[in-house]
Amino acid sequence: MATLNYSTAWTKANDGAFRNRLRVALTRHCQYQIQRDQGGSESSQRYAGLQDLARVVLVQVRQADWLTSAALYVVLPWNVIGDTVDDDEALDGRVAEVFPQLGSTPIVSP
């Protein structure tokens, strides 16, 4: 497992190929959130929060500064994602994991 390395994370967050892959992963996750039905045990507040966040992220993913911040959030801590950062499936999983935390307000637990 890779060690936490901020310069490596910054380099990766600004890598063009990674940014394109991240933009696709975020867009796909937003589309999923917008199209899915509310889960049985999921609160209405959480469902609405994720729907709103998905709409906002779809717009912000086109902004370079926001994408850099999101990329850093996805790859830090580096020891969580490490070498799997270049694996599309692992990236999709990490985006799904951190997605509720990308907004300016916290998403309520299920």
C-alpha positions in Angstrom: 0.0 0.0 0.0 1.3 3.4 -0.9 2.2 6.0 1.8 0.5 9.3 2.1 2.3 11.7 -0.2 0.8 15.1 -0.9 3.0 16.0 -3.8 2.0 12.7 -5.5 -1.6 13.4 -4.8 -1.3 17.0 -6.2 0.5 15.7 -9.3 -2.3 13.1 -9.9 -5.1 15.6 -9.2 -3.6 17.8 -12.0 -2.9 15.0 -14.5 -5.0 15.5 -17.6 -5.8 11.8 -18.2 -6.8 11.3 -14.5 -9.0 14.5 -14.5 -10.8 13.2 -17.6 -11.4 9.9 -16.0 -12.6 11.6 -12.8 -14.9 13.8 -14.7 -16.5 10.8 -16.4 -16.7 8.9 -13.0 -18.4 11.9 -11.3 -20.8 12.4 -14.3 -21.8 8.8 -14.3 -22.4 8.8 -10.5 -24.4 12.0 -10.8 -26.6 10.5 -13.5 -27.1 7.4 -11.4 -28.1 9.5 -8.4 -30.6 11.6 -10.5 -32.2 8.5 -12.1 -32.4 6.2 -9.2 -35.5 5.6 -7.0 -35.4 6.3 -3.3 -34.2 3.2 -1.3 -36.5 1.5 1.1 -34.6 2.5 4.3 -33.2 5.8 2.9 -34.7 8.9 4.5 -36.4 11.5 2.2 -34.0 14.1 3.4 -30.9 12.0 2.4 -32.5 11.1 -1.0 -33.3 14.8 -1.7 -29.8 15.9 -0.6 -28.1 13.4 -2.9 -30.4 14.5 -5.8 -29.5 18.1 -5.2 -25.8 17.4 -4.9 -25.8 15.4 -8.1 -27.3 18.4 -10.0 -24.8 20.8 -8.6 -21.8 18.5 -9.3 -22.9 18.0 -12.9 -22.3 21.8 -13.3 -19.2 22.1 -11.2 -17.4 19.2 -12.7 -16.7 21.5 -15.7 -14.9 24.0 -13.5 -11.1 23.4 -13.3 -10.6 24.6 -9.6 -13.6 22.5 -8.4 -12.4 19.5 -10.2 -8.9 19.8 -8.7 -10.5 20.0 -5.2 -12.6 16.9 -6.0 -9.6 15.1 -7.3 -7.7 15.7 -4.1 -10.6 14.6 -2.0 -10.8 11.4 -4.1 -7.1 10.6 -3.9 -6.4 11.6 -0.3 -5.6 9.9 1.9 -3.4 8.4 -0.7 -2.9 5.2 1.3 -6.7 4.4 0.8 -6.5 4.5 -3.0 -2.8 4.3 -3.8 -1.9 2.5 -7.0 -5.6 1.6 -7.7 -6.1 5.3 -8.7 -5.5 4.3 -12.3 -8.1 1.5 -12.2 -11.5 2.8 -13.5 -13.6 0.4 -11.3 -11.6 1.4 -8.2 -12.1 5.1 -9.1 -15.8 4.6 -9.5 -16.0 2.9 -6.1 -14.0 5.7 -4.5 -16.2 8.4 -6.1 -19.3 6.6 -4.8 -17.7 6.5 -1.3 -16.9 10.2 -1.1 -19.7 11.6 -3.2 -22.0 12.5 -0.3 -19.1 14.6 1.2 -18.4 16.7 -1.9 -21.2 19.2 -1.3 -21.1 22.4 0.9 -23.5 20.9 3.4 -23.5 17.4 4.8 -25.8 14.7 3.5 -27.9 13.1 6.3 -27.2 9.4 7.0 -29.8 6.9 5.7 
